[in-house]
Amino acid sequence: MASITDVSERKIRPIYEAIEISNYKSALTQCNKLLKKQPEALILKALKGLILERTGKTEEALQLCSQVKEKKPFDEPILQALTMVYRPLGKHDEIVQLYENAVRQNPNNEELANHWFMALVRNNDYKGQQQAGLKLHKTFKVNKYLFWSIMSLVLQAENAPESQSTIFISLAERMMIKAVSEERMKTTEEVHLYMIILLKQNKFKEALEVLENLKVDLAQKCENDTEMIHIRNDLLLKTGNWIKAIDASKSSLEVNADDWKAYLIYIDSIFHIIESDEKDENGESLNKKLNLDDAREFLYSLQNKESQSNDAKRGPFLAELELEKRVVSIKKEIKPAKEIETLVIEYIRKFGEKSSCFEDLKPYLKDFSLETSKKFIEEFKASIDNNCEDEKLKIRNIQKNINVYKLERYLGLLSDINESDAIAYVDKLWKSYEDALQYGSNLLDTENQYGDDFVILASHILIDLYNKKGQNSFLYHAIFLLDNALHKSKYNFQFKLLLIRLYRALGIILEPLELYKSMDIKHVQLDTMSHYVCERSSSFAIYEDAIQACYDTLPIYRNNDVETPEMIVQAYKYATFSKIQEFIQFRKELDNSLQKILIDREIIRLEFLTMSKDFKNIMEYLEKEIDTSDLNYDDSFCTSRYDNRDFVVMNNYNSSQSKTVEEDTRVSPKLDNTWLKIFSIVPQIFKVMHNNNNIDSLIPLIEELENSVKLENKEGLGITLEERHIGKTVASLGRLYVTFKEVQRGQKESVEKLSKIIDEIISALKDTFTKEFSEIKLQELSWKHMYRFSTFIETCNYIIVANKIVNEMINVKNKKSGNKELAQMLQALSTSVKQNLESTKKQLNDLNEKIKNGNDDLLSHIKSENNCTEFCKNDENLQLIKGILADKVSLSWKSSIESMIQAIEFRI
Amino acid sequence: MSELRRFKTTDLFRFNNVNLDVLTETYNISFYLTYLARWPDLFCVQESPSGTIMGYIMGKAEGRNKDWHGHVTAITVAPEYRRLGLADGMMKLLENVSEKIYDGYFVDLFVRVSNKVAIGMYKKFGYSVFRRVNGYYSSGDNNEEDAFDMRKPLPRDENRESVIENGENNIVKPEDL
């Protein structure tokens, strides 16, 4: 019989205490001591299992636990100890069995039964959950358990093939109907569950009926739940209840004149009524009762109300724009009451000082002609009273002027601007920024200066110029402005994101890493934001920092594994049915995050490089750290990734036809599934070569890699030319290996094949060799150069490692005839790689010398190469500029180049 | 102009424009999901017509007997959406749910005593200082700061027992909360 009572609590407590403070050594000693006296005491065995698990002795721990489990224990402390062993190891099914057994012996213990249900939840066992829920409901007569069971059916339906899915969901519906008839449905969350079931089946009419026939108290609760209101309104639209929808949105708007969703429902309904000839119950046409003029009148009445308030809301005014825009686009024959141009001008007169003004108006400016746009901007400018004396008004004017510039850019009025005008424009923006500073002297450290967006806009202009002319000096000018402004608004993350991108474009990584750190990015943001520094972090050759930055993002994925299932359990516990599917989805999106895999592959890439300084290390790395089953790249795997990377957080005022600033500032295509494929296959090829068995698996890998690098170069493909070269080279190395094996098996004709492959690798290496970089000027030095150098070293490294692997095989086999010839071929390859690396090293050394003494030269180029900004001409700023060039630019370049030189030296 | 709706779990992937602001703390998964699992109707977001998250509020219901109340755990608005009345809308929603669904006596919140802008705003919304909590905010580098515990009574507190006059002088220690 399994019982805890055979060991007294007094004796066990010290063990618990030792475990709690992670003193496992002491815990184990005490546990063993007690076990000597009572070798069969289950609690002691279980605790010993826990201690072993915590100290990494998984196998022993599991063995002990299964001994305990066989005895079918039901004492909570024993169950808990075993659960604590099984859970971190992901052995949820063991926990399920454990509690199932316990419940069977104690059918009336509600707590145990709850644990059993939650174990099923953690195990994603929807069917088991459903049955357990029913059993719990039958035994303990608590309504919640019934709804647990219904919820589980919904999840079963979601995860079953369609034929079964229908059965599950209709069963769920029947159970729900029964629950309602027995008056069990009492909470908003249970109504949510009912809605999930009906909406999944597109039963909109039934869903609406449910909502309209709720008991008074429940109806009242639902009326105060925003989500339920939205569901109801959507249902009104979906069932064509236009009049009711209008009434509902009107009453929402009486309370909150800024409720955008309500306006959309209102406007949608109005247009439905106008366009159809639906009749009401008395046979009267609806569009006779209600037309556009009624809608306008309603909006005007809301506007009047707002106009009387000091703090007028934008809602009714934007809604008018929305209404007339739809009139223009849908009903060609009807004229809008007021032209969009007029409305937009009226809007900026009222709300031109709001920082949201730009975003508010964007959707309504799309069809503006150049003429209209110009007129609009002129009107906007004219409406600003720049001579006012009042400080508050002056501050409002700053925002108005910012909005003018943003709209001007968005409307494309700057697209034809020439270089000198553009620089003058930048100067004007900078002057506006400096003028605005005086009003912000009392702002807190944590606040942004009023004119910060002037600087953002100025840097956008400079980025345009860079993209047009390809000269780095524009990027430097932008960096100087942003860096300077960052001193005044220490936490402006828009500045920081732009700086990260601009520095990276110049081949600089240390400062971006600092900026990224200063943003305090953590938890879920690691998944969405880390790409700003981790993407192609190997380019800069500062390997340790890059590896660290990549590793720093990984905890979020582990946290998701550990925390999110517990939260799903919480949602059941509090019967929050509206969140269970959401949590499951969240977990899935994070677990299957594209970024997670991209980081993983980048880490392997970086580690492969750093480990192969020493042949023994890289062999050990391939042996222990590379697991082919973790390097999935097939289509179904790739397409089921979720891309959570945030590419929209950077502010963008570019016109809708042009690229966004985020796209404008990326130096290389964003990583995609093709990239993922290439860098999943590369380590796999080396793994097979290292294992020296299962050679047949190499051919499909090589072919897949060859296909990937041959892909047509179209917009959006996530690989660079250099990455194609890496792929091609590794594929050739794979072929080299296969052919070598053929030779070893005695296929004489393969010797010639081998020599051909080696020649190809050598000549490809020469082609990709960075000879055109022999005369790099500092003012041209950019990411492209760092990237060429680093990928060249990477390519050479792959050749060196493969070469050594093959060489080892020759050495192992005693010197048969022919081996000498093979050895010579490999020697030629190795000599060629070394020669190339030697010359690269020389280039890098030259470059390093240039950087060491080149700051003044660089600065004079930045100033003279193009039209120079006033900021840069101003001697007061000279110190800041020199500081940036020395501490942020040169320093990072030098670190990268020295690190590359070091990497080469290890290999020659 | 916005849509005030419940916070969806996957909004966590899209709230960077709000959370990168230095005064908005980013918490671990459990923190957000615990609120969503327990008080899904007290965690709401304001979304712009173009689908950008403008700000959000998270709250809970807690306390015993006459201390049963709604609590504002966090309220934040992205810099470019400030001064549009968004906080007002979110506070009203939280107060409404605290009153109608949770049947609380009052709503309360904590604010840094230095945050004059926010304090002024809460006063405008009908909140008054109930007490001052010594060293409530303590970040690593000795930057301890006091908090005002501000409250607004709900209709259930007919006699306004949850608020007092001159609460600024009513000083307590964090451990006595």
Interface residues (C-beta under 8 A of the other chain):
Chain A: T188 E189 Q220 K221 N224 D225 T226 E227 H230 N256 D258 D259 W260 K261 D311 K313 R314 G315 L318 K354 S355 S356 E359 D360 K362 P363 T446 N448 Y491 F493 M519 D520 I521 K522 H523 V524 Q525 D527 T528 M529 I556 N559 N560 E563 T564 E566 M567 Q570 A571 K573 Y574 T576 S578 K579 E582 F583 Q585 F586 E589 N644 D646 V648 V649
Chain B: M1 S2 E3 L4 R5 R6 K8 T9 T10 L12 F13 R14 N16 N17 N19 L20 D21 V22 L23 T26 Y27 N28 I29 S30 L33 T34 L36 A37 R38 P40 D41 C44 S48 P49 S50 T52 P79 E80 Y81 R82 R83 L84 G85 G89 L93 N96 V97 K100 I101
